[in-house]
Amino acid sequence: MARSSSAADVFHAIADAHRRSLLDAVTRGEASVGALAAAVGLSYSAVSQHLAILYKAGLLSRRRDGRHQMYRLNPRPLRTVHIWASRYEQFWRNRLDRLHRVLEEKR
């Protein structure tokens, strides 16, 4: 499946485990860089770099609150990932059905 550059950015963004952890953290609500650093156990600098990638991919929105940048999840780009991954649901269902039949035959 050919993907647009924005879709490729989303797949690239979620390929990293730290970035997935940051996405998980913002599902609980808007958070500052410092709060996210504490939540995922990374340095402020590392979190800032990961957030920049997530923001560029459209997965986060941000707003300024005084001296703090506040980040919030924008789940819309994840739809691309969901659509792609859902194509494999039937594949796995068929495999599990075949396994079930084989195991039943062995009884």
PLY file of the C-alpha trace (Angstrom):
ply
format ascii 1.0
element vertex 107
property float x
property float y
property float z
element edge 106
property int vertex1
property int vertex2
end_header
0.00 0.00 0.00
1.52 3.30 -1.04
1.25 5.90 1.68
1.25 9.66 1.47
4.09 11.52 3.14
1.79 12.55 6.01
0.79 8.92 6.56
4.44 7.90 6.42
5.15 10.51 9.09
2.49 8.93 11.33
3.94 5.44 10.87
7.43 6.79 11.52
6.23 8.66 14.60
4.61 5.63 16.22
7.47 3.28 15.32
9.41 4.44 18.37
8.44 2.95 21.76
9.15 6.20 23.61
6.84 8.11 21.32
4.12 5.50 21.80
4.57 5.94 25.58
4.17 9.69 25.17
0.99 9.17 23.16
-0.30 6.88 25.90
0.48 9.57 28.47
-1.46 12.28 26.63
-4.53 10.06 26.34
-5.03 10.87 30.03
-5.28 14.55 29.16
-3.29 17.60 28.26
0.22 17.67 29.72
3.33 19.81 29.83
6.73 18.67 28.63
7.91 18.37 32.23
4.93 16.25 33.25
5.44 14.00 30.22
9.16 13.66 30.99
8.28 12.52 34.51
5.57 10.17 33.24
7.81 8.32 30.77
11.13 8.59 32.58
13.05 10.47 29.90
14.98 13.72 30.02
13.23 16.96 29.19
15.41 17.27 26.08
14.60 13.76 24.82
10.87 14.29 25.41
10.99 17.61 23.53
12.61 15.90 20.54
10.04 13.10 20.52
7.16 15.57 20.92
8.43 17.54 17.92
8.16 14.41 15.75
4.68 13.58 17.07
3.58 17.18 16.52
4.95 17.26 12.97
3.04 14.04 12.20
-0.15 15.73 13.40
-0.60 13.42 16.37
-0.39 16.23 18.92
-1.69 19.73 19.20
-0.07 22.25 21.51
-0.80 25.52 23.17
1.21 27.88 25.29
0.25 28.28 28.94
2.59 30.89 30.37
6.09 29.48 30.01
4.84 25.94 29.37
3.92 24.16 26.16
0.85 22.02 26.77
0.33 18.97 24.53
-2.90 17.21 23.69
-3.60 14.10 21.59
-5.01 14.56 18.10
-6.14 11.00 17.30
-7.31 11.67 13.73
-4.00 10.69 12.02
-4.10 7.33 13.85
-7.06 6.42 11.66
-4.59 5.77 8.84
-2.80 3.23 11.03
-6.07 1.66 12.13
-7.26 1.23 8.54
-3.96 -0.32 7.52
-3.80 -2.69 10.51
-7.45 -3.72 10.23
-6.71 -5.32 6.87
-4.83 -8.00 8.78
-7.71 -8.79 11.12
-9.30 -11.20 8.64
-5.91 -12.76 7.93
-5.42 -13.59 11.63
-9.00 -14.76 12.01
-8.51 -17.22 9.15
-5.22 -18.46 10.63
-6.77 -19.00 14.04
-9.77 -20.78 12.51
-7.41 -23.13 10.65
-5.43 -23.78 13.82
-8.65 -24.53 15.68
-9.69 -27.04 12.99
-6.28 -28.76 13.08
-6.39 -29.04 16.85
-9.94 -30.41 16.73
-8.84 -33.07 14.21
-6.03 -34.16 16.53
-8.45 -34.91 19.38
0 1
1 2
2 3
3 4
4 5
5 6
6 7
7 8
8 9
9 10
10 11
11 12
12 13
13 14
14 15
15 16
16 17
17 18
18 19
19 20
20 21
21 22
22 23
23 24
24 25
25 26
26 27
27 28
28 29
29 30
30 31
31 32
32 33
33 34
34 35
35 36
36 37
37 38
38 39
39 40
40 41
41 42
42 43
43 44
44 45
45 46
46 47
47 48
48 49
49 50
50 51
51 52
52 53
53 54
54 55
55 56
56 57
57 58
58 59
59 60
60 61
61 62
62 63
63 64
64 65
65 66
66 67
67 68
68 69
69 70
70 71
71 72
72 73
73 74
74 75
75 76
76 77
77 78
78 79
79 80
80 81
81 82
82 83
83 84
84 85
85 86
86 87
87 88
88 89
89 90
90 91
91 92
92 93
93 94
94 95
95 96
96 97
97 98
98 99
99 100
100 101
101 102
102 103
103 104
104 105
105 106
